[in-house]
Amino acid sequence: MSADTVSAGPLWAAMYHSVADPTDDPYRVTVSPDRLERQLRWLRRRGLTGVSMDRLLRARAGGRGAGLVGLTFDDGYADFLEQAVPLLRRYAFTATVFVLPGRLGGTNEWDSPGPSKPLLTADGIRAAARAGMEIGSHGLRHTDLTKADDALVAADTARSRELLREMLRDLTGRHEVAGYCYPYGTVDARAIRAVRAAGYAYACAIDPGPLTGVFALPRVHIGEGDTGPRLNLKRRLHRWRRLPVPAGEYAEYAAHTRRTAQDAMAMVGAAASAAPVAAMADTRAATTT
């Protein structure tokens, strides 16, 4: 199947989790490195390019989404850096990894009694960002927002973004963490309001139905059993199973990211202007003591 030329339809975003040995995988969240490479090769042979959600949304806003596939990895497993990133770079693809800043270096305790898998540390998250991957939030500790009280929902969305922005501040020179991913893929109107209020520009779900929009983006689960024929079938059925994002919301996303970039530039400029003034003050202070 050739590259999608109808960018106005439902965007195509693949949902991955762990990249490791899938032998013990009761929740079907693991693909082997070999299978992931075969899937990436399948995309490449069809003229498709795997990209981060930020790049996909920017392209859609400019009418340039043809041939782009969003690649997302939920939960922030350590094997994303060890296994997925080298394969993504081999094919010149990028992806978004949604991480849990409240569980840095921990494990996927929410999947008990499934196998325990290590999560990325702060250094691992920064290494993924240096490799060209987009970092998004999966909340603080993988909490289902639809079952949490208002205070926890607000803290989960806002605090996780704050921690990630601080973690990446010196590395990237940016203060923006654009994306949020709803744990378990569950979303309701209250969760969407909280994500917007926390300053995110988009959010990923799985099958949000009538809530579909930039703050509830649909995705397709990709697993170990997804061979070429199955991927082809999923892609063909996707436009019938998922709703398209209203076109105006792509424009809103572009406007949001432009404002954020301008704010960041203004902050950098202000800091640069303040530096000489501070240096002069230090000099005067030194000469008068």
Secondary structure, DSSP 8 states (H G I E B T S, - for coil): ------TTS---EEEE-EES--SS-TTS-EE-HHHHHHHHHHHHHTT-EEE-HHHHHHHHHTT--TTEEEEEE-TTBHHIIIIIHHHHHHTT---EEEE-GGGTT-B-GGGTTS---BB--HHHHHHHHHTT-EEEE--SS---GGGS-HHHHHHHHHHHHHHHHHHHHHHHS-----EEE-GGG---HHHHHHHHHTT-SEEE-S--GGG-BTTBB--EE--TT--HHHHHHHHHHHHHHS----HHHHHHHHHHHHHHHHHHHHHHHHHHHHHHHHHHHHHHHHHT-
